[in-house]
Amino acid sequence: MLKLEEVAKRALITGSCGLIGSEVCLHLSKHGYQIFGVDNNERAVFFGPEGDTRWSLERLRAQIPGYSHFDIDIRNRAGVIGLVEEVRPDAIVHTAAQPSHDRAAAIPFDDFDTNAVGTLNFLEAARRACPEAPFVHMSTNKVYGDLPNTIALRELATRWDYDDPAFANGIPETFSIDQSKHSIFGASKVAADVMVQEYGRYFGMPTCVLRGGCLTGPNHSGVELHGFLSYLVRCNIEEREYKVFGYKGKQVRDNIHSEDVANFIVAFSDAPRRGEVYNIGGGKDNSCSILEAFALVEEFTGKRQKYVYLDQNRVGDHICYYSDLRKMKAHYPGWSITRPLREVFSEIAGSWKTRLVVA
Ligand SMILES: NC(=O)c1ccc[n+]([C@@H]2O[C@H](COP(=O)([O-])OP(=O)(O)OC[C@H]3O[C@@H](n4cnc5c(N)ncnc54)[C@H](O)[C@@H]3O)[C@@H](O)[C@H]2O)c1
């Protein structure tokens, strides 16, 4: 039987040991929530030992008073329904996922069952047990498929940028998610994204879809197939060769610190809307190309970045992507990016230095 505190609001966070999930657990705990985490360390199955998140579980247990952990696979429908029924959370934040483009092609059933069906399991469990609880879902900019690559671009010395004034502030939520190549991962995330919107529009639940750019931070276990900035910094510190896949290394990503993502989730949970969609990333100010990322990491570590350039780009990879943050700021004026890019780099480098020495 669970011990439920009478006074505290209860938050159920899936993927609680992952990058975003763990940050959200810590954040919501500071905001007075009792935290219930769900994570079966599937990241170690998807990515091998380097993706292992057990260190993160230990951190949650050490830092969150009364943290309850559930080693449940989100594909286990009966388990999910039973858990949500028992906890009856006041807020659900769904971050558990198979998060990699490239990995998905090798494991399409695991990818779809986790990303699409696992999301449906939680939505339906919430509808039955706690339909008024804000439900925040982490989606991805990969739902736009490779359509952003059709925007006119200009080539600058170290990066690509949009050459169409309509996108001067980045990609807005109105951009089409249809009729483009998404990757198997992007398609399973589209299914979840639309289903979360539908539970908001059709059933009137307070759901929210966050389409992430590059979400990162010091607590990321970046690997080659997922978590580019964290992985790049790790390669630099360990003097490993980083592989650049096409686009002259000038491909652009917008990077947001996981704490800024958590801040937004708190803002939404405090004043939820129904069936909303937001593009959440670092925006133009926190964007960089791979070449620019090399230069920045070298500044923080003093080590030259070793890399190899491969002509072939990753399938469906964006050439230039940064999020238009104006809708988020209009709906939640108290929210803004608090960590500029250089600070994000500095924190990631600091964290890897400590973690790699300890390991
Ligand atoms: N990190 C990014 O750059 C980024 C960008 C865009 C979108 N997102 C989305 O944000 C969400 C969180 O991403 P993240 O970077 O924190 O990923 P992550 O891999 O660090 O965390 C996901 C967690 O979910 C757990 N998990 C996976 N499958 C599970 C299952 N079947 N049952 C129980 N637990 C399971 C994993 O063990 C892992 O700890 C994902 O939906 C991802 O698609 C991330």
The ligand as an SDF file (V2000), in Angstrom:
LIG
                    3D

 44 48  0  0  0  0  0  0  0  0999 V2000
   16.6180   15.4030  -24.8300 N   0  0  0  0  0  0  0  0  0  0  0  0
   16.2380   15.9600  -25.9560 C   0  0  0  0  0  0  0  0  0  0  0  0
   17.0280   16.6070  -26.6370 O   0  0  0  0  0  0  0  0  0  0  0  0
   14.8140   15.8790  -26.4030 C   0  0  0  0  0  0  0  0  0  0  0  0
   14.4160   16.6520  -27.4910 C   0  0  0  0  0  0  0  0  0  0  0  0
   13.1010   16.6160  -27.9100 C   0  0  0  0  0  0  0  0  0  0  0  0
   12.1930   15.8250  -27.2400 C   0  0  0  0  0  0  0  0  0  0  0  0
   12.5900   15.0730  -26.1930 N   0  0  0  0  0  0  0  0  0  0  0  0
   11.5880   14.2320  -25.5440 C   0  0  0  0  0  0  0  0  0  0  0  0
   11.6120   14.4580  -24.1450 O   0  0  0  0  0  0  0  0  0  0  0  0
   11.3280   13.2330  -23.4690 C   0  0  0  0  0  0  0  0  0  0  0  0
   12.4010   12.9590  -22.4590 C   0  0  0  0  0  0  0  0  0  0  0  0
   13.6430   12.9070  -23.1190 O   0  0  0  0  0  0  0  0  0  0  0  0
   14.9800   12.6970  -22.3030 P   0  0  0  0  0  0  0  0  0  0  0  0
   16.0510   13.3680  -23.0620 O   0  0  0  0  0  0  0  0  0  0  0  0
   14.7820   13.0200  -20.8690 O   0  0  0  0  0  0  0  0  0  0  0  0
   15.1520   11.1260  -22.5020 O   0  0  0  0  0  0  0  0  0  0  0  0
   15.8520   10.0910  -21.5280 P   0  0  0  0  0  0  0  0  0  0  0  0
   16.1640    8.8930  -22.3570 O   0  0  0  0  0  0  0  0  0  0  0  0
   16.9620   10.7530  -20.7630 O   0  0  0  0  0  0  0  0  0  0  0  0
   14.6770    9.7470  -20.4860 O   0  0  0  0  0  0  0  0  0  0  0  0
   13.6370    8.8690  -20.7730 C   0  0  0  0  0  0  0  0  0  0  0  0
   13.4940    7.9100  -19.5940 C   0  0  0  0  0  0  0  0  0  0  0  0
   12.3870    7.0550  -19.8630 O   0  0  0  0  0  0  0  0  0  0  0  0
   12.7000    5.7550  -19.4070 C   0  0  0  0  0  0  0  0  0  0  0  0
   11.9420    4.8040  -20.2040 N   0  0  0  0  0  0  0  0  0  0  0  0
   12.0410    4.5650  -21.5170 C   0  0  0  0  0  0  0  0  0  0  0  0
   11.2130    3.5970  -21.8940 N   0  0  0  0  0  0  0  0  0  0  0  0
   10.5300    3.2140  -20.7900 C   0  0  0  0  0  0  0  0  0  0  0  0
    9.5250    2.2460  -20.5600 C   0  0  0  0  0  0  0  0  0  0  0  0
    9.0770    1.4580  -21.5410 N   0  0  0  0  0  0  0  0  0  0  0  0
    9.0300    2.1190  -19.3130 N   0  0  0  0  0  0  0  0  0  0  0  0
    9.4990    2.9050  -18.2860 C   0  0  0  0  0  0  0  0  0  0  0  0
   10.4670    3.8380  -18.4610 N   0  0  0  0  0  0  0  0  0  0  0  0
   10.9810    3.9840  -19.7050 C   0  0  0  0  0  0  0  0  0  0  0  0
   14.1970    5.6090  -19.6590 C   0  0  0  0  0  0  0  0  0  0  0  0
   14.8090    4.6220  -18.8350 O   0  0  0  0  0  0  0  0  0  0  0  0
   14.7230    7.0140  -19.3900 C   0  0  0  0  0  0  0  0  0  0  0  0
   15.2100    7.1610  -18.0750 O   0  0  0  0  0  0  0  0  0  0  0  0
   11.1590   12.1760  -24.5530 C   0  0  0  0  0  0  0  0  0  0  0  0
    9.8090   12.0520  -24.8650 O   0  0  0  0  0  0  0  0  0  0  0  0
   11.8800   12.7680  -25.7370 C   0  0  0  0  0  0  0  0  0  0  0  0
   11.3850   12.2900  -26.9720 O   0  0  0  0  0  0  0  0  0  0  0  0
   13.8810   15.0780  -25.7560 C   0  0  0  0  0  0  0  0  0  0  0  0
  1  2  1  0
  2  3  2  0
  2  4  1  0
  4  5  1  0
  4 44  2  0
  5  6  2  0
  6  7  1  0
  7  8  2  0
  8  9  1  0
  8 44  1  0
  9 10  1  0
  9 42  1  0
 10 11  1  0
 11 12  1  0
 11 40  1  0
 12 13  1  0
 13 14  1  0
 14 15  2  0
 14 16  1  0
 14 17  1  0
 17 18  1  0
 18 19  2  0
 18 20  1  0
 18 21  1  0
 21 22  1  0
 22 23  1  0
 23 24  1  0
 23 38  1  0
 24 25  1  0
 25 26  1  0
 25 36  1  0
 26 27  1  0
 26 35  1  0
 27 28  2  0
 28 29  1  0
 29 30  1  0
 29 35  2  0
 30 31  1  0
 30 32  2  0
 32 33  1  0
 33 34  2  0
 34 35  1  0
 36 37  1  0
 36 38  1  0
 38 39  1  0
 40 41  1  0
 40 42  1  0
 42 43  1  0
M  CHG  2   8   1  16  -1
M  END
$$$$
